[in-house]
């Protein structure tokens, strides 16, 4: 169970004051907030999806688990920086299959960020079997793959 915020639909960055009641609700209900980070997939503004925008909400709502989905592309290093900085910020890979992950994300997920990356498929855009096969090709360690495929999600979505 969690909340989803599609920032591009409203052209409101993650730290916009109008979104704070949503974060308050997530804190009260102890559920994570998943949000599309990165460029918009459609004809909507993209700047509002800059991953750095989670900086203030992650500070002000330390008990809310934030998942920056779609790896924050093209600002992947910003996404990684936020996940490194905050214990409550995670990276979701939905709609970005592992074959498209930049080397920096593969390196992060295989090392210090092993507990910070959640695998998503964006099904039906990419099938689950395809994504699992691509993850096996990108990340060699079975324990790291297990964390990315399920362990991290069970920790973030603790009410599943």
PETA-V273646 format. One record per backbone hydrogen bond with DSSP energy under -0.5 kcal/mol. NH is the residue of the N-H (numbers start at 0). CO is the residue of the C=O. E is the energy in kcal/mol with one decimal. If there is no record, write none. Layout:
# PETA-V273646
nh=NH co=CO e=E
nh=NH co=CO e=E
This chain:
# PETA-V273646
nh=2 co=31 e=-3.0
nh=4 co=33 e=-2.8
nh=6 co=4 e=-1.2
nh=8 co=5 e=-1.2
nh=9 co=5 e=-0.7
nh=9 co=6 e=-0.7
nh=10 co=6 e=-1.2
nh=11 co=6 e=-1.4
nh=13 co=47 e=-0.6
nh=15 co=12 e=-2.0
nh=18 co=15 e=-2.0
nh=19 co=15 e=-0.6
nh=19 co=16 e=-0.9
nh=21 co=18 e=-0.9
nh=22 co=18 e=-1.5
nh=23 co=19 e=-2.4
nh=24 co=20 e=-2.2
nh=25 co=21 e=-2.1
nh=26 co=22 e=-2.5
nh=27 co=23 e=-2.5
nh=28 co=24 e=-2.3
nh=29 co=25 e=-0.9
nh=30 co=25 e=-1.9
nh=31 co=0 e=-0.6
nh=32 co=64 e=-2.6
nh=33 co=2 e=-3.2
nh=33 co=31 e=-0.5
nh=34 co=66 e=-2.6
nh=35 co=4 e=-1.0
nh=36 co=34 e=-0.6
nh=36 co=68 e=-1.9
nh=37 co=48 e=-3.0
nh=38 co=72 e=-2.7
nh=43 co=41 e=-2.1
nh=48 co=45 e=-2.7
nh=49 co=46 e=-1.7
nh=52 co=49 e=-1.9
nh=53 co=50 e=-2.1
nh=54 co=51 e=-2.0
nh=56 co=52 e=-0.6
nh=57 co=53 e=-2.7
nh=58 co=54 e=-1.4
nh=59 co=55 e=-3.1
nh=60 co=56 e=-2.3
nh=61 co=58 e=-0.5
nh=63 co=60 e=-1.8
nh=65 co=63 e=-0.7
nh=65 co=87 e=-3.3
nh=66 co=32 e=-2.8
nh=67 co=65 e=-0.6
nh=67 co=89 e=-2.9
nh=68 co=34 e=-3.1
nh=68 co=66 e=-1.0
nh=70 co=91 e=-2.4
nh=71 co=36 e=-0.9
nh=71 co=68 e=-0.9
nh=72 co=69 e=-1.6
nh=74 co=71 e=-2.6
nh=75 co=73 e=-0.5
nh=78 co=74 e=-1.9
nh=79 co=75 e=-2.7
nh=80 co=76 e=-2.4
nh=81 co=77 e=-2.3
nh=82 co=78 e=-2.2
nh=83 co=79 e=-2.5
nh=84 co=80 e=-2.2
nh=85 co=81 e=-2.2
nh=88 co=85 e=-1.2
nh=89 co=65 e=-2.9
nh=90 co=115 e=-3.2
nh=91 co=67 e=-2.3
nh=91 co=89 e=-0.5
nh=92 co=117 e=-1.8
nh=95 co=92 e=-2.7
nh=99 co=96 e=-2.8
nh=100 co=97 e=-1.2
nh=104 co=101 e=-0.9
nh=105 co=101 e=-2.0
nh=106 co=102 e=-2.9
nh=107 co=103 e=-2.1
nh=108 co=104 e=-3.2
nh=109 co=105 e=-1.8
nh=110 co=106 e=-0.6
nh=110 co=107 e=-1.1
nh=112 co=107 e=-2.4
nh=113 co=110 e=-1.9
nh=115 co=112 e=-2.4
nh=116 co=112 e=-0.6
nh=117 co=90 e=-3.0
nh=118 co=147 e=-2.5
nh=124 co=121 e=-2.5
nh=130 co=126 e=-2.2
nh=131 co=127 e=-2.6
nh=132 co=128 e=-2.4
nh=133 co=129 e=-2.3
nh=134 co=130 e=-2.5
nh=135 co=131 e=-2.3
nh=136 co=132 e=-1.5
nh=137 co=133 e=-1.8
nh=138 co=134 e=-3.1
nh=139 co=137 e=-0.5
nh=144 co=140 e=-2.2
nh=145 co=141 e=-2.3
nh=146 co=142 e=-1.9
nh=147 co=143 e=-2.4
nh=148 co=144 e=-2.8
nh=149 co=145 e=-2.1
nh=150 co=145 e=-2.0
nh=151 co=146 e=-2.7
nh=153 co=149 e=-2.4
nh=154 co=150 e=-1.5
nh=155 co=151 e=-2.6
nh=156 co=152 e=-3.2
nh=157 co=154 e=-0.5
nh=157 co=155 e=-1.1
nh=159 co=156 e=-2.0
